[in-house]
Amino acid sequence: MALQDRRKEVDGTMDRLIPAYMKSFIAWNQAQGKALYADANSTLRVTYGNVASNKLRDGIVKGPFTTVEGILEKYQGKDPFDAPAALLTAIRKKQYGIFKDRILGTVPVDFLSTAIPRAAIPDPHS
């Protein structure tokens, strides 16, 4: 029981410290002119890993980047797969402007990596 209590204490401390750390981390990166990337639910997480493809069990290989074309593929006109008409038109016309990645030839939206999110790591004590 003491170990579980300690785990809760550490988690509570982390929950209080992470926002201040992230504020400083974001400011430092902006001062360095570096980009920051949010994950799929718009929360910024600090972790490490390699940007890499993912080979699924059924033999499908997912490339390391998702792109704006995926927005068109998932579009349903309602949450959670809704998008502004102007964005959909720009994607269809390939009007990417300054956001076009010269190597991908499109706009990256997110990336896959080898990192394991903290929430995905099981608590061995629960």
PyMOL commands that place a pseudoatom at each C-alpha (Angstrom):
pseudoatom trace, name=CA, resn=MET, resi=1, chain=A, elem=C, hetatm=0, pos=[0.000, 0.000, 0.000]
pseudoatom trace, name=CA, resn=ALA, resi=2, chain=A, elem=C, hetatm=0, pos=[2.880, 2.385, 0.715]
pseudoatom trace, name=CA, resn=LEU, resi=3, chain=A, elem=C, hetatm=0, pos=[4.145, 1.972, -2.847]
pseudoatom trace, name=CA, resn=GLN, resi=4, chain=A, elem=C, hetatm=0, pos=[0.708, 2.818, -4.277]
pseudoatom trace, name=CA, resn=ASP, resi=5, chain=A, elem=C, hetatm=0, pos=[0.508, 5.905, -2.051]
pseudoatom trace, name=CA, resn=ARG, resi=6, chain=A, elem=C, hetatm=0, pos=[3.967, 6.975, -3.205]
pseudoatom trace, name=CA, resn=ARG, resi=7, chain=A, elem=C, hetatm=0, pos=[2.947, 6.460, -6.842]
pseudoatom trace, name=CA, resn=LYS, resi=8, chain=A, elem=C, hetatm=0, pos=[-0.113, 8.684, -6.340]
pseudoatom trace, name=CA, resn=GLU, resi=9, chain=A, elem=C, hetatm=0, pos=[2.041, 11.321, -4.659]
pseudoatom trace, name=CA, resn=VAL, resi=10, chain=A, elem=C, hetatm=0, pos=[4.546, 11.321, -7.524]
pseudoatom trace, name=CA, resn=ASP, resi=11, chain=A, elem=C, hetatm=0, pos=[1.766, 11.438, -10.129]
pseudoatom trace, name=CA, resn=GLY, resi=12, chain=A, elem=C, hetatm=0, pos=[0.166, 14.374, -8.304]
pseudoatom trace, name=CA, resn=THR, resi=13, chain=A, elem=C, hetatm=0, pos=[3.493, 16.205, -8.189]
pseudoatom trace, name=CA, resn=MET, resi=14, chain=A, elem=C, hetatm=0, pos=[4.008, 15.587, -11.906]
pseudoatom trace, name=CA, resn=ASP, resi=15, chain=A, elem=C, hetatm=0, pos=[0.504, 16.854, -12.671]
pseudoatom trace, name=CA, resn=ARG, resi=16, chain=A, elem=C, hetatm=0, pos=[1.391, 20.113, -10.896]
pseudoatom trace, name=CA, resn=LEU, resi=17, chain=A, elem=C, hetatm=0, pos=[4.860, 20.488, -12.401]
pseudoatom trace, name=CA, resn=ILE, resi=18, chain=A, elem=C, hetatm=0, pos=[4.245, 19.549, -16.032]
pseudoatom trace, name=CA, resn=PRO, resi=19, chain=A, elem=C, hetatm=0, pos=[2.250, 22.710, -16.957]
pseudoatom trace, name=CA, resn=ALA, resi=20, chain=A, elem=C, hetatm=0, pos=[5.051, 24.967, -15.658]
pseudoatom trace, name=CA, resn=TYR, resi=21, chain=A, elem=C, hetatm=0, pos=[7.665, 22.828, -17.398]
pseudoatom trace, name=CA, resn=MET, resi=22, chain=A, elem=C, hetatm=0, pos=[5.728, 22.914, -20.666]
pseudoatom trace, name=CA, resn=LYS, resi=23, chain=A, elem=C, hetatm=0, pos=[5.307, 26.690, -20.489]
pseudoatom trace, name=CA, resn=SER, resi=24, chain=A, elem=C, hetatm=0, pos=[9.073, 27.048, -20.120]
pseudoatom trace, name=CA, resn=PHE, resi=25, chain=A, elem=C, hetatm=0, pos=[9.767, 24.407, -22.767]
pseudoatom trace, name=CA, resn=ILE, resi=26, chain=A, elem=C, hetatm=0, pos=[7.484, 26.125, -25.278]
pseudoatom trace, name=CA, resn=ALA, resi=27, chain=A, elem=C, hetatm=0, pos=[9.046, 29.542, -24.586]
pseudoatom trace, name=CA, resn=TRP, resi=28, chain=A, elem=C, hetatm=0, pos=[12.557, 28.134, -24.963]
pseudoatom trace, name=CA, resn=ASN, resi=29, chain=A, elem=C, hetatm=0, pos=[11.722, 26.422, -28.262]
pseudoatom trace, name=CA, resn=GLN, resi=30, chain=A, elem=C, hetatm=0, pos=[10.072, 29.569, -29.609]
pseudoatom trace, name=CA, resn=ALA, resi=31, chain=A, elem=C, hetatm=0, pos=[13.163, 31.590, -28.657]
pseudoatom trace, name=CA, resn=GLN, resi=32, chain=A, elem=C, hetatm=0, pos=[15.265, 29.037, -30.578]
pseudoatom trace, name=CA, resn=GLY, resi=33, chain=A, elem=C, hetatm=0, pos=[12.947, 29.246, -33.606]
pseudoatom trace, name=CA, resn=LYS, resi=34, chain=A, elem=C, hetatm=0, pos=[12.043, 25.566, -33.252]
pseudoatom trace, name=CA, resn=ALA, resi=35, chain=A, elem=C, hetatm=0, pos=[8.648, 24.083, -34.037]
pseudoatom trace, name=CA, resn=LEU, resi=36, chain=A, elem=C, hetatm=0, pos=[6.533, 22.207, -31.492]
pseudoatom trace, name=CA, resn=TYR, resi=37, chain=A, elem=C, hetatm=0, pos=[4.078, 19.500, -32.474]
pseudoatom trace, name=CA, resn=ALA, resi=38, chain=A, elem=C, hetatm=0, pos=[0.884, 18.609, -30.648]
pseudoatom trace, name=CA, resn=ASP, resi=39, chain=A, elem=C, hetatm=0, pos=[-0.516, 15.093, -30.744]
pseudoatom trace, name=CA, resn=ALA, resi=40, chain=A, elem=C, hetatm=0, pos=[-3.913, 14.061, -32.120]
pseudoatom trace, name=CA, resn=ASN, resi=41, chain=A, elem=C, hetatm=0, pos=[-5.940, 15.472, -29.235]
pseudoatom trace, name=CA, resn=SER, resi=42, chain=A, elem=C, hetatm=0, pos=[-4.071, 18.811, -29.332]
pseudoatom trace, name=CA, resn=THR, resi=43, chain=A, elem=C, hetatm=0, pos=[-2.073, 18.270, -26.173]
pseudoatom trace, name=CA, resn=LEU, resi=44, chain=A, elem=C, hetatm=0, pos=[1.654, 18.746, -26.264]
pseudoatom trace, name=CA, resn=ARG, resi=45, chain=A, elem=C, hetatm=0, pos=[3.647, 15.907, -24.804]
pseudoatom trace, name=CA, resn=VAL, resi=46, chain=A, elem=C, hetatm=0, pos=[7.346, 15.697, -24.253]
pseudoatom trace, name=CA, resn=THR, resi=47, chain=A, elem=C, hetatm=0, pos=[8.787, 12.300, -24.977]
pseudoatom trace, name=CA, resn=TYR, resi=48, chain=A, elem=C, hetatm=0, pos=[11.502, 10.726, -27.053]
pseudoatom trace, name=CA, resn=GLY, resi=49, chain=A, elem=C, hetatm=0, pos=[11.571, 8.206, -29.836]
pseudoatom trace, name=CA, resn=ASN, resi=50, chain=A, elem=C, hetatm=0, pos=[12.249, 7.869, -33.529]
pseudoatom trace, name=CA, resn=VAL, resi=51, chain=A, elem=C, hetatm=0, pos=[9.896, 9.002, -36.268]
pseudoatom trace, name=CA, resn=ALA, resi=52, chain=A, elem=C, hetatm=0, pos=[9.304, 5.738, -38.087]
pseudoatom trace, name=CA, resn=SER, resi=53, chain=A, elem=C, hetatm=0, pos=[6.925, 3.677, -40.194]
pseudoatom trace, name=CA, resn=ASN, resi=54, chain=A, elem=C, hetatm=0, pos=[4.725, 1.121, -38.484]
pseudoatom trace, name=CA, resn=LYS, resi=55, chain=A, elem=C, hetatm=0, pos=[4.186, -2.396, -39.842]
pseudoatom trace, name=CA, resn=LEU, resi=56, chain=A, elem=C, hetatm=0, pos=[0.838, -3.735, -38.696]
pseudoatom trace, name=CA, resn=ARG, resi=57, chain=A, elem=C, hetatm=0, pos=[-0.026, -7.380, -38.149]
pseudoatom trace, name=CA, resn=ASP, resi=58, chain=A, elem=C, hetatm=0, pos=[-2.086, -7.588, -41.322]
pseudoatom trace, name=CA, resn=GLY, resi=59, chain=A, elem=C, hetatm=0, pos=[0.922, -6.645, -43.456]
pseudoatom trace, name=CA, resn=ILE, resi=60, chain=A, elem=C, hetatm=0, pos=[-0.073, -3.029, -44.008]
pseudoatom trace, name=CA, resn=VAL, resi=61, chain=A, elem=C, hetatm=0, pos=[2.765, -0.562, -43.545]
pseudoatom trace, name=CA, resn=LYS, resi=62, chain=A, elem=C, hetatm=0, pos=[1.843, 2.899, -42.311]
pseudoatom trace, name=CA, resn=GLY, resi=63, chain=A, elem=C, hetatm=0, pos=[4.265, 5.605, -43.375]
pseudoatom trace, name=CA, resn=PRO, resi=64, chain=A, elem=C, hetatm=0, pos=[5.796, 7.819, -40.715]
pseudoatom trace, name=CA, resn=PHE, resi=65, chain=A, elem=C, hetatm=0, pos=[3.656, 10.867, -41.568]
pseudoatom trace, name=CA, resn=THR, resi=66, chain=A, elem=C, hetatm=0, pos=[-0.038, 11.569, -41.875]
pseudoatom trace, name=CA, resn=THR, resi=67, chain=A, elem=C, hetatm=0, pos=[-0.941, 14.284, -44.367]
pseudoatom trace, name=CA, resn=VAL, resi=68, chain=A, elem=C, hetatm=0, pos=[-3.783, 16.661, -45.180]
pseudoatom trace, name=CA, resn=GLU, resi=69, chain=A, elem=C, hetatm=0, pos=[-5.089, 14.129, -47.716]
pseudoatom trace, name=CA, resn=GLY, resi=70, chain=A, elem=C, hetatm=0, pos=[-6.099, 12.034, -44.718]
pseudoatom trace, name=CA, resn=ILE, resi=71, chain=A, elem=C, hetatm=0, pos=[-8.474, 14.838, -43.740]
pseudoatom trace, name=CA, resn=LEU, resi=72, chain=A, elem=C, hetatm=0, pos=[-10.307, 14.325, -47.047]
pseudoatom trace, name=CA, resn=GLU, resi=73, chain=A, elem=C, hetatm=0, pos=[-10.370, 10.554, -46.585]
pseudoatom trace, name=CA, resn=LYS, resi=74, chain=A, elem=C, hetatm=0, pos=[-11.879, 10.796, -43.103]
pseudoatom trace, name=CA, resn=TYR, resi=75, chain=A, elem=C, hetatm=0, pos=[-14.194, 13.758, -43.763]
pseudoatom trace, name=CA, resn=GLN, resi=76, chain=A, elem=C, hetatm=0, pos=[-17.826, 13.073, -42.803]
pseudoatom trace, name=CA, resn=GLY, resi=77, chain=A, elem=C, hetatm=0, pos=[-19.168, 16.596, -42.380]
pseudoatom trace, name=CA, resn=LYS, resi=78, chain=A, elem=C, hetatm=0, pos=[-19.712, 16.129, -38.644]
pseudoatom trace, name=CA, resn=ASP, resi=79, chain=A, elem=C, hetatm=0, pos=[-17.594, 15.763, -35.515]
pseudoatom trace, name=CA, resn=PRO, resi=80, chain=A, elem=C, hetatm=0, pos=[-15.107, 14.323, -35.048]
pseudoatom trace, name=CA, resn=PHE, resi=81, chain=A, elem=C, hetatm=0, pos=[-14.404, 14.248, -38.807]
pseudoatom trace, name=CA, resn=ASP, resi=82, chain=A, elem=C, hetatm=0, pos=[-15.550, 17.698, -39.872]
pseudoatom trace, name=CA, resn=ALA, resi=83, chain=A, elem=C, hetatm=0, pos=[-13.399, 20.309, -41.567]
pseudoatom trace, name=CA, resn=PRO, resi=84, chain=A, elem=C, hetatm=0, pos=[-13.941, 23.845, -42.890]
pseudoatom trace, name=CA, resn=ALA, resi=85, chain=A, elem=C, hetatm=0, pos=[-14.974, 24.045, -46.552]
pseudoatom trace, name=CA, resn=ALA, resi=86, chain=A, elem=C, hetatm=0, pos=[-12.037, 26.350, -47.344]
pseudoatom trace, name=CA, resn=LEU, resi=87, chain=A, elem=C, hetatm=0, pos=[-9.573, 23.768, -46.016]
pseudoatom trace, name=CA, resn=LEU, resi=88, chain=A, elem=C, hetatm=0, pos=[-11.170, 20.947, -48.006]
pseudoatom trace, name=CA, resn=THR, resi=89, chain=A, elem=C, hetatm=0, pos=[-11.048, 23.060, -51.179]
pseudoatom trace, name=CA, resn=ALA, resi=90, chain=A, elem=C, hetatm=0, pos=[-7.389, 23.973, -50.612]
pseudoatom trace, name=CA, resn=ILE, resi=91, chain=A, elem=C, hetatm=0, pos=[-6.475, 20.303, -50.119]
pseudoatom trace, name=CA, resn=ARG, resi=92, chain=A, elem=C, hetatm=0, pos=[-8.348, 19.239, -53.272]
pseudoatom trace, name=CA, resn=LYS, resi=93, chain=A, elem=C, hetatm=0, pos=[-6.596, 21.963, -55.287]
pseudoatom trace, name=CA, resn=LYS, resi=94, chain=A, elem=C, hetatm=0, pos=[-3.254, 21.196, -53.615]
pseudoatom trace, name=CA, resn=GLN, resi=95, chain=A, elem=C, hetatm=0, pos=[-2.947, 24.812, -52.511]
pseudoatom trace, name=CA, resn=TYR, resi=96, chain=A, elem=C, hetatm=0, pos=[-0.504, 24.197, -49.699]
pseudoatom trace, name=CA, resn=GLY, resi=97, chain=A, elem=C, hetatm=0, pos=[1.399, 27.485, -49.743]
pseudoatom trace, name=CA, resn=ILE, resi=98, chain=A, elem=C, hetatm=0, pos=[4.301, 27.713, -47.309]
pseudoatom trace, name=CA, resn=PHE, resi=99, chain=A, elem=C, hetatm=0, pos=[3.116, 24.608, -45.452]
pseudoatom trace, name=CA, resn=LYS, resi=100, chain=A, elem=C, hetatm=0, pos=[4.028, 22.167, -48.247]
pseudoatom trace, name=CA, resn=ASP, resi=101, chain=A, elem=C, hetatm=0, pos=[6.886, 19.880, -47.308]
pseudoatom trace, name=CA, resn=ARG, resi=102, chain=A, elem=C, hetatm=0, pos=[9.238, 19.720, -50.300]
pseudoatom trace, name=CA, resn=ILE, resi=103, chain=A, elem=C, hetatm=0, pos=[10.098, 16.060, -49.685]
pseudoatom trace, name=CA, resn=LEU, resi=104, chain=A, elem=C, hetatm=0, pos=[6.571, 14.786, -49.009]
pseudoatom trace, name=CA, resn=GLY, resi=105, chain=A, elem=C, hetatm=0, pos=[5.027, 17.033, -51.663]
pseudoatom trace, name=CA, resn=THR, resi=106, chain=A, elem=C, hetatm=0, pos=[2.112, 17.748, -49.341]
pseudoatom trace, name=CA, resn=VAL, resi=107, chain=A, elem=C, hetatm=0, pos=[1.417, 19.042, -45.838]
pseudoatom trace, name=CA, resn=PRO, resi=108, chain=A, elem=C, hetatm=0, pos=[2.302, 16.769, -42.912]
pseudoatom trace, name=CA, resn=VAL, resi=109, chain=A, elem=C, hetatm=0, pos=[-0.279, 16.708, -40.131]
pseudoatom trace, name=CA, resn=ASP, resi=110, chain=A, elem=C, hetatm=0, pos=[1.230, 14.317, -37.619]
pseudoatom trace, name=CA, resn=PHE, resi=111, chain=A, elem=C, hetatm=0, pos=[3.858, 11.626, -37.373]
pseudoatom trace, name=CA, resn=LEU, resi=112, chain=A, elem=C, hetatm=0, pos=[4.274, 8.125, -36.038]
pseudoatom trace, name=CA, resn=SER, resi=113, chain=A, elem=C, hetatm=0, pos=[7.088, 7.346, -33.687]
pseudoatom trace, name=CA, resn=THR, resi=114, chain=A, elem=C, hetatm=0, pos=[8.547, 4.604, -31.567]
pseudoatom trace, name=CA, resn=ALA, resi=115, chain=A, elem=C, hetatm=0, pos=[7.732, 6.536, -28.383]
pseudoatom trace, name=CA, resn=ILE, resi=116, chain=A, elem=C, hetatm=0, pos=[5.332, 5.038, -25.866]
pseudoatom trace, name=CA, resn=PRO, resi=117, chain=A, elem=C, hetatm=0, pos=[2.960, 7.619, -24.310]
pseudoatom trace, name=CA, resn=ARG, resi=118, chain=A, elem=C, hetatm=0, pos=[3.049, 7.764, -20.517]
pseudoatom trace, name=CA, resn=ALA, resi=119, chain=A, elem=C, hetatm=0, pos=[-0.648, 6.863, -20.330]
pseudoatom trace, name=CA, resn=ALA, resi=120, chain=A, elem=C, hetatm=0, pos=[0.021, 3.689, -22.356]
pseudoatom trace, name=CA, resn=ILE, resi=121, chain=A, elem=C, hetatm=0, pos=[2.550, 2.366, -19.863]
pseudoatom trace, name=CA, resn=PRO, resi=122, chain=A, elem=C, hetatm=0, pos=[0.721, 0.081, -17.455]
pseudoatom trace, name=CA, resn=ASP, resi=123, chain=A, elem=C, hetatm=0, pos=[1.068, 0.719, -13.737]
pseudoatom trace, name=CA, resn=PRO, resi=124, chain=A, elem=C, hetatm=0, pos=[2.626, -2.490, -12.389]
pseudoatom trace, name=CA, resn=HIS, resi=125, chain=A, elem=C, hetatm=0, pos=[1.133, -1.762, -8.973]
pseudoatom trace, name=CA, resn=SER, resi=126, chain=A, elem=C, hetatm=0, pos=[-2.522, -1.494, -9.935]
for i in range(1, 126): cmd.bond("trace and resi %d" % i, "trace and resi %d" % (i + 1))
show_as sticks, trace
zoom trace
